[in-house]
Amino acid sequence: MTAADATLARSFRLFCFLLVFLFATKKVAVERMDHVMSLVLTSSKAKKAGEEKAEQNKRERREEKEEAEDER
């Protein structure tokens, strides 16, 4: 095996390693992004539910005040 063949083989092994590394990194990044997006969606749903509950509480308090005024 000549020096050129050895260099070519070394370059090919490095290329394969980098290719595998990039695909593995991409897979991890995609999994993390999916996890982050699920957290964002969950928190936005919780926030929306909290806002709806606050609106409902405001309506109930307003109705109670109106009923109290009607009784007077």
trRosetta pair geometry for C-beta under 8 A, 3 or more apart (Angstrom, degrees):
i j d omega theta_ij theta_ji phi_ij phi_ji
1 5 4.6 -121 -167 86 85 134
1 6 5.8 102 139 -56 116 86
1 9 7.9 -13 -169 -10 137 140
2 5 4.9 102 53 5 72 100
2 6 7.2 -134 100 -3 40 88
3 6 5.6 -53 -148 36 35 112
3 7 6.3 36 153 -19 66 106
4 7 5.7 -54 -147 37 31 111
4 8 6.2 33 153 -20 64 107
5 8 5.6 -55 -147 38 31 113
5 9 6.3 32 154 -19 66 105
6 9 5.7 -53 -146 37 30 111
6 10 6.3 30 154 -18 64 107
7 10 5.7 -54 -146 38 31 111
7 11 6.2 31 154 -19 64 107
8 11 5.7 -54 -146 37 29 112
8 12 6.3 31 154 -21 64 106
9 12 5.7 -54 -147 35 30 112
9 13 6.4 30 154 -18 64 104
10 13 5.8 -53 -148 36 31 110
10 14 6.4 30 153 -17 64 107
11 14 5.7 -55 -148 38 31 112
11 15 6.2 35 152 -22 65 106
12 15 5.5 -52 -147 35 31 114
12 16 6.4 32 154 -18 65 103
13 16 5.8 -53 -148 36 32 110
13 17 6.3 33 153 -20 65 106
14 17 5.6 -53 -147 36 31 113
14 18 6.3 30 155 -17 65 107
15 18 5.9 -57 -148 38 29 109
15 19 6.2 32 153 -22 64 107
16 19 5.6 -54 -147 35 31 114
16 20 6.4 28 156 -15 66 105
17 20 6.0 -57 -149 38 29 107
17 21 6.1 30 153 -20 65 110
18 21 5.4 -54 -143 39 31 115
18 22 6.2 32 158 -21 66 105
19 22 6.0 -54 -147 34 27 109
19 23 6.6 22 156 -13 62 106
20 23 5.9 -58 -149 39 31 108
20 24 6.2 29 155 -18 66 109
21 24 5.8 -58 -146 39 28 110
21 25 6.1 27 156 -19 65 109
22 25 5.7 -54 -144 38 30 111
22 26 6.2 32 155 -22 64 106
23 26 5.6 -52 -146 35 31 113
23 27 6.4 34 154 -21 64 103
24 27 5.8 -52 -150 33 31 112
24 28 6.6 29 153 -15 64 105
25 28 5.8 -55 -150 38 32 109
25 29 6.2 33 152 -20 66 108
26 29 5.6 -55 -146 38 31 112
26 30 6.3 32 155 -20 66 105
27 30 5.8 -54 -148 35 29 110
27 31 6.4 29 153 -17 63 106
28 31 5.7 -55 -149 37 32 111
28 32 6.3 31 153 -18 66 106
29 32 5.7 -54 -147 37 31 111
29 33 6.2 31 154 -20 65 106
30 33 5.7 -53 -146 36 31 111
30 34 6.4 35 153 -21 64 103
31 34 5.7 -51 -150 34 32 113
31 35 6.5 33 151 -19 64 105
32 35 5.5 -55 -151 36 34 113
32 36 6.2 33 152 -19 68 105
33 36 5.6 -51 -144 37 33 111
33 37 6.2 33 156 -19 65 106
34 37 5.8 -56 -146 38 29 110
34 38 6.4 29 155 -19 64 105
35 38 5.9 -55 -150 34 30 109
35 39 6.5 30 151 -18 63 105
36 39 5.7 -55 -152 36 33 112
36 40 6.3 34 151 -20 66 105
37 40 5.5 -51 -145 35 35 113
37 41 6.3 33 156 -17 66 105
38 41 5.8 -53 -145 39 32 110
38 42 6.2 34 154 -21 64 107
39 42 5.7 -55 -145 37 30 112
39 43 6.2 25 158 -16 66 107
40 43 6.0 -58 -145 39 28 106
40 44 6.2 25 156 -17 64 109
41 44 5.8 -56 -143 38 30 108
41 45 6.3 31 156 -20 64 105
42 45 5.8 -55 -150 35 29 110
42 46 6.3 28 153 -18 64 107
43 46 5.5 -52 -145 38 34 112
43 47 6.2 37 153 -22 66 105
44 47 5.5 -49 -144 36 33 113
44 48 6.3 35 154 -19 64 105
45 48 5.7 -54 -147 37 31 111
45 49 6.3 31 153 -18 65 106
46 49 5.7 -53 -146 37 31 111
46 50 6.3 35 152 -21 64 106
47 50 5.6 -54 -149 35 31 114
47 51 6.4 31 152 -19 64 104
48 51 5.7 -52 -149 35 32 111
48 52 6.4 32 153 -18 65 105
49 52 5.7 -53 -148 37 32 112
49 53 6.3 34 152 -20 65 106
50 53 5.6 -53 -147 36 31 112
50 54 6.4 33 153 -20 64 104
51 54 5.6 -52 -149 34 33 113
51 55 6.5 34 152 -18 64 104
52 55 5.7 -53 -150 36 33 112
52 56 6.3 34 151 -20 65 105
53 56 5.6 -53 -148 36 33 113
53 57 6.4 35 152 -20 65 104
54 57 5.7 -52 -148 35 31 112
54 58 6.5 35 152 -20 64 103
55 58 5.6 -52 -150 34 33 113
55 59 6.5 33 152 -18 65 104
56 59 5.7 -53 -150 35 33 112
56 60 6.4 32 153 -19 65 106
57 60 5.7 -54 -146 37 32 111
57 61 6.3 32 155 -18 66 105
58 61 5.9 -56 -148 37 30 109
58 62 6.3 31 153 -20 64 108
59 62 5.7 -56 -148 37 30 113
59 63 6.3 30 154 -18 65 106
60 63 5.7 -54 -147 37 31 111
60 64 6.3 33 153 -20 65 105
61 64 5.6 -53 -147 36 32 112
61 65 6.4 34 153 -20 65 103
62 65 5.8 -53 -151 34 31 111
62 66 6.5 30 151 -18 64 105
63 66 5.6 -53 -147 37 33 112
63 67 6.3 34 153 -19 66 105
64 67 5.7 -53 -147 37 32 111
64 68 6.3 33 153 -20 65 105
65 68 5.6 -54 -148 36 31 111
65 69 6.3 30 153 -17 65 105
66 69 5.7 -54 -147 38 31 110
66 70 6.3 34 152 -22 65 106
67 70 5.6 -52 -146 35 32 113
67 71 6.5 35 154 -22 64 103
68 71 5.8 -52 -151 31 32 112
68 72 6.9 32 151 -20 62 102
69 72 5.8 -52 -154 30 36 111
